[in-house]
Amino acid sequence: MKGAKDMEQGTINGCFKIQKHDDDKRIAFGWAYQCVTKTGEQCVDHSGDIVDIADMEKAAYRFVKFYREGSDNHERGGIGTMIESMMFTKEKAAALGIPDGMMPEGWWVGFEVTDEDVWKKIKSGVYKMFSIEGTASRVEI
């Protein structure tokens, strides 16, 4: 992880809009994190940090392998389970036949939400985006 701002405890949080949700199935999809815009510019998150796509890919695979659980604002776990995860890199987009410049590079996710209160907040628009959490060593650039 590379960053521009210092944060307490080294915890990184990023928020991205929920792109789609299905009321009947209680599933929500969206970008967990975008590293590079579709025009090729490095993204800066809400904390003023940037994450290299290779570092995000490692973190995403680790989350899928060991965790997969959703939480309510990083405070209460067990609100749902990851049902979809895809790292979109230039190489993967090309392999899928997606032309360069059509989509950002980053981590796309989907969650089945089992907690009634959290699902109500998603449906009503109180929860509008995904937020990732993790620890990393900050490197000034």
Phi and psi in degrees as GROMACS dihedral restraints (atoms count N, CA, C in turn):
[ dihedral_restraints ]
;  ai    aj    ak    al  type     phi  dphi    fc
    3     4     5     6     1  -116.5    20    10
    4     5     6     7     1   140.2    20    10
    6     7     8     9     1  -145.5    20    10
    7     8     9    10     1   161.3    20    10
    9    10    11    12     1  -108.0    20    10
   10    11    12    13     1   -23.8    20    10
   12    13    14    15     1  -116.7    20    10
   13    14    15    16     1   149.2    20    10
   15    16    17    18     1   -88.3    20    10
   16    17    18    19     1   137.2    20    10
   18    19    20    21     1  -127.0    20    10
   19    20    21    22     1   153.5    20    10
   21    22    23    24     1   -61.0    20    10
   22    23    24    25     1   137.3    20    10
   24    25    26    27     1    63.1    20    10
   25    26    27    28     1    -1.0    20    10
   27    28    29    30     1    72.1    20    10
   28    29    30    31     1    17.8    20    10
   30    31    32    33     1   -84.4    20    10
   31    32    33    34     1   132.6    20    10
   33    34    35    36     1  -109.5    20    10
   34    35    36    37     1   130.0    20    10
   36    37    38    39     1  -125.0    20    10
   37    38    39    40     1   135.9    20    10
   39    40    41    42     1  -135.5    20    10
   40    41    42    43     1   145.9    20    10
   42    43    44    45     1  -125.9    20    10
   43    44    45    46     1   134.4    20    10
   45    46    47    48     1  -139.1    20    10
   46    47    48    49     1   139.8    20    10
   48    49    50    51     1   -56.8    20    10
   49    50    51    52     1   137.6    20    10
   51    52    53    54     1   -72.0    20    10
   52    53    54    55     1   122.6    20    10
   54    55    56    57     1   -86.6    20    10
   55    56    57    58     1   -31.0    20    10
   57    58    59    60     1  -154.2    20    10
   58    59    60    61     1   141.3    20    10
   60    61    62    63     1  -141.7    20    10
   61    62    63    64     1   149.6    20    10
   63    64    65    66     1  -115.6    20    10
   64    65    66    67     1   109.8    20    10
   66    67    68    69     1   -60.3    20    10
   67    68    69    70     1   -40.3    20    10
   69    70    71    72     1   -69.3    20    10
   70    71    72    73     1   -38.2    20    10
   72    73    74    75     1   -92.6    20    10
   73    74    75    76     1   -10.6    20    10
   75    76    77    78     1    56.5    20    10
   76    77    78    79     1    48.5    20    10
   78    79    80    81     1  -123.5    20    10
   79    80    81    82     1   145.0    20    10
   81    82    83    84     1  -135.2    20    10
   82    83    84    85     1   142.0    20    10
   84    85    86    87     1  -130.1    20    10
   85    86    87    88     1   151.3    20    10
   87    88    89    90     1   170.9    20    10
   88    89    90    91     1  -179.0    20    10
   90    91    92    93     1   -77.0    20    10
   91    92    93    94     1   124.4    20    10
   93    94    95    96     1   -77.2    20    10
   94    95    96    97     1   -36.7    20    10
   96    97    98    99     1  -162.4    20    10
   97    98    99   100     1   135.0    20    10
   99   100   101   102     1  -110.3    20    10
  100   101   102   103     1   126.2    20    10
  102   103   104   105     1   -94.7    20    10
  103   104   105   106     1   -37.3    20    10
  105   106   107   108     1  -137.2    20    10
  106   107   108   109     1   133.5    20    10
  108   109   110   111     1   -68.5    20    10
  109   110   111   112     1   167.2    20    10
  111   112   113   114     1   -66.3    20    10
  112   113   114   115     1   -18.0    20    10
  114   115   116   117     1   -90.8    20    10
  115   116   117   118     1     3.3    20    10
  117   118   119   120     1    93.4    20    10
  118   119   120   121     1     7.0    20    10
  120   121   122   123     1   -87.7    20    10
  121   122   123   124     1   140.7    20    10
  123   124   125   126     1   -65.6    20    10
  124   125   126   127     1   131.8    20    10
  126   127   128   129     1   -81.8    20    10
  127   128   129   130     1   143.0    20    10
  129   130   131   132     1  -112.8    20    10
  130   131   132   133     1   125.5    20    10
  132   133   134   135     1   -83.8    20    10
  133   134   135   136     1  -178.3    20    10
  135   136   137   138     1   -60.3    20    10
  136   137   138   139     1   -22.1    20    10
  138   139   140   141     1   -92.3    20    10
  139   140   141   142     1     0.9    20    10
  141   142   143   144     1    81.6    20    10
  142   143   144   145     1    15.2    20    10
  144   145   146   147     1  -101.7    20    10
  145   146   147   148     1   157.2    20    10
  147   148   149   150     1  -122.6    20    10
  148   149   150   151     1   147.3    20    10
  150   151   152   153     1  -125.8    20    10
  151   152   153   154     1   125.6    20    10
  153   154   155   156     1   -64.7    20    10
  154   155   156   157     1   140.9    20    10
  156   157   158   159     1   -58.0    20    10
  157   158   159   160     1   -37.5    20    10
  159   160   161   162     1   -65.8    20    10
  160   161   162   163     1   -38.3    20    10
  162   163   164   165     1   -68.0    20    10
  163   164   165   166     1   -41.1    20    10
  165   166   167   168     1   -64.9    20    10
  166   167   168   169     1   -38.5    20    10
  168   169   170   171     1   -60.6    20    10
  169   170   171   172     1   -44.9    20    10
  171   172   173   174     1   -60.6    20    10
  172   173   174   175     1   -45.0    20    10
  174   175   176   177     1   -64.3    20    10
  175   176   177   178     1   -41.4    20    10
  177   178   179   180     1   -63.9    20    10
  178   179   180   181     1   -44.6    20    10
  180   181   182   183     1   -64.1    20    10
  181   182   183   184     1   -37.8    20    10
  183   184   185   186     1   -64.5    20    10
  184   185   186   187     1   -42.3    20    10
  186   187   188   189     1   -60.7    20    10
  187   188   189   190     1   -46.4    20    10
  189   190   191   192     1   -63.5    20    10
  190   191   192   193     1   -41.3    20    10
  192   193   194   195     1   -69.8    20    10
  193   194   195   196     1   -40.2    20    10
  195   196   197   198     1  -111.7    20    10
  196   197   198   199     1   -18.5    20    10
  198   199   200   201     1  -123.2    20    10
  199   200   201   202     1   -77.5    20    10
  201   202   203   204     1    66.7    20    10
  202   203   204   205     1     0.7    20    10
  204   205   206   207     1   -94.0    20    10
  205   206   207   208     1   137.6    20    10
  207   208   209   210     1   -88.1    20    10
  208   209   210   211     1   155.9    20    10
  210   211   212   213     1  -132.0    20    10
  211   212   213   214     1   165.7    20    10
  213   214   215   216     1   -99.0    20    10
  214   215   216   217     1   100.3    20    10
  216   217   218   219     1    54.6    20    10
  217   218   219   220     1    37.1    20    10
  219   220   221   222     1    63.9    20    10
  220   221   222   223     1    15.0    20    10
  222   223   224   225     1  -111.8    20    10
  223   224   225   226     1   -38.9    20    10
  225   226   227   228     1  -129.4    20    10
  226   227   228   229     1   115.5    20    10
  228   229   230   231     1   -82.8    20    10
  229   230   231   232     1  -177.6    20    10
  231   232   233   234     1    76.3    20    10
  232   233   234   235     1    21.1    20    10
  234   235   236   237     1   -91.2    20    10
  235   236   237   238     1    -8.4    20    10
  237   238   239   240     1   175.4    20    10
  238   239   240   241     1   177.3    20    10
  240   241   242   243     1  -130.7    20    10
  241   242   243   244     1   139.5    20    10
  243   244   245   246     1   -64.9    20    10
  244   245   246   247     1   130.3    20    10
  246   247   248   249     1  -117.7    20    10
  247   248   249   250     1    -8.7    20    10
  249   250   251   252     1  -151.9    20    10
  250   251   252   253     1   140.1    20    10
  252   253   254   255     1  -153.0    20    10
  253   254   255   256     1   129.4    20    10
  255   256   257   258     1  -147.2    20    10
  256   257   258   259     1   124.0    20    10
  258   259   260   261     1   -87.9    20    10
  259   260   261   262     1   122.2    20    10
  261   262   263   264     1  -101.1    20    10
  262   263   264   265     1   109.9    20    10
  264   265   266   267     1  -112.7    20    10
  265   266   267   268     1   169.4    20    10
  267   268   269   270     1   -57.1    20    10
  268   269   270   271     1   -41.2    20    10
  270   271   272   273     1   -66.2    20    10
  271   272   273   274     1   -42.6    20    10
  273   274   275   276     1   -70.3    20    10
  274   275   276   277     1   -39.8    20    10
  276   277   278   279     1   -60.0    20    10
  277   278   279   280     1   -43.6    20    10
  279   280   281   282     1   -62.4    20    10
  280   281   282   283     1   -41.8    20    10
  282   283   284   285     1   -64.5    20    10
  283   284   285   286     1   -28.5    20    10
  285   286   287   288     1   -86.5    20    10
  286   287   288   289     1    -2.2    20    10
  288   289   290   291     1    82.2    20    10
  289   290   291   292     1    17.5    20    10
  291   292   293   294     1   -88.7    20    10
  292   293   294   295     1   119.0    20    10
  294   295   296   297     1   -62.3    20    10
  295   296   297   298     1   148.2    20    10
  297   298   299   300     1   -56.4    20    10
  298   299   300   301     1   138.5    20    10
  300   301   302   303     1    86.8    20    10
  301   302   303   304     1     4.4    20    10
  303   304   305   306     1   -92.3    20    10
  304   305   306   307     1   -23.2    20    10
  306   307   308   309     1  -152.6    20    10
  307   308   309   310     1   158.8    20    10
  309   310   311   312     1   -73.5    20    10
  310   311   312   313     1   168.4    20    10
  312   313   314   315     1   -98.3    20    10
  313   314   315   316     1   131.3    20    10
  315   316   317   318     1   170.2    20    10
  316   317   318   319     1  -162.7    20    10
  318   319   320   321     1  -113.2    20    10
  319   320   321   322     1   116.0    20    10
  321   322   323   324     1   -99.0    20    10
  322   323   324   325     1   135.0    20    10
  324   325   326   327     1  -134.5    20    10
  325   326   327   328     1   162.0    20    10
  327   328   329   330     1  -139.3    20    10
  328   329   330   331     1   140.5    20    10
  330   331   332   333     1  -130.7    20    10
  331   332   333   334     1   139.9    20    10
  333   334   335   336     1   -91.7    20    10
  334   335   336   337     1   122.0    20    10
  336   337   338   339     1   -98.0    20    10
  337   338   339   340     1   119.4    20    10
  339   340   341   342     1  -100.6    20    10
  340   341   342   343     1   -15.3    20    10
  342   343   344   345     1   -85.8    20    10
  343   344   345   346     1   122.8    20    10
  345   346   347   348     1   -60.8    20    10
  346   347   348   349     1   -45.0    20    10
  348   349   350   351     1   -63.5    20    10
  349   350   351   352     1   -43.7    20    10
  351   352   353   354     1   -65.6    20    10
  352   353   354   355     1   -41.3    20    10
  354   355   356   357     1   -62.3    20    10
  355   356   357   358     1   -40.1    20    10
  357   358   359   360     1   -60.7    20    10
  358   359   360   361     1   -39.2    20    10
  360   361   362   363     1   -67.9    20    10
  361   362   363   364     1   -34.5    20    10
  363   364   365   366     1   -67.8    20    10
  364   365   366   367     1   -48.6    20    10
  366   367   368   369     1   -61.9    20    10
  367   368   369   370     1   -37.9    20    10
  369   370   371   372     1   -81.8    20    10
  370   371   372   373     1   -11.2    20    10
  372   373   374   375     1    92.7    20    10
  373   374   375   376     1     1.5    20    10
  375   376   377   378     1   -63.1    20    10
  376   377   378   379     1   -46.0    20    10
  378   379   380   381     1   -98.6    20    10
  379   380   381   382     1   108.4    20    10
  381   382   383   384     1  -105.9    20    10
  382   383   384   385     1    -9.5    20    10
  384   385   386   387     1  -152.6    20    10
  385   386   387   388     1   164.5    20    10
  387   388   389   390     1   -86.5    20    10
  388   389   390   391     1   155.2    20    10
  390   391   392   393     1  -138.0    20    10
  391   392   393   394     1   128.8    20    10
  393   394   395   396     1   -99.5    20    10
  394   395   396   397     1   156.8    20    10
  396   397   398   399     1  -138.2    20    10
  397   398   399   400     1   144.3    20    10
  399   400   401   402     1  -176.6    20    10
  400   401   402   403     1   174.1    20    10
  402   403   404   405     1  -116.9    20    10
  403   404   405   406     1   150.4    20    10
  405   406   407   408     1  -159.4    20    10
  406   407   408   409     1   164.7    20    10
  408   409   410   411     1   -92.3    20    10
  409   410   411   412     1   125.5    20    10
  411   412   413   414     1   -82.7    20    10
  412   413   414   415     1   136.4    20    10
  414   415   416   417     1  -123.0    20    10
  415   416   417   418     1   121.6    20    10
  417   418   419   420     1   -69.0    20    10
  418   419   420   421     1   135.1    20    10
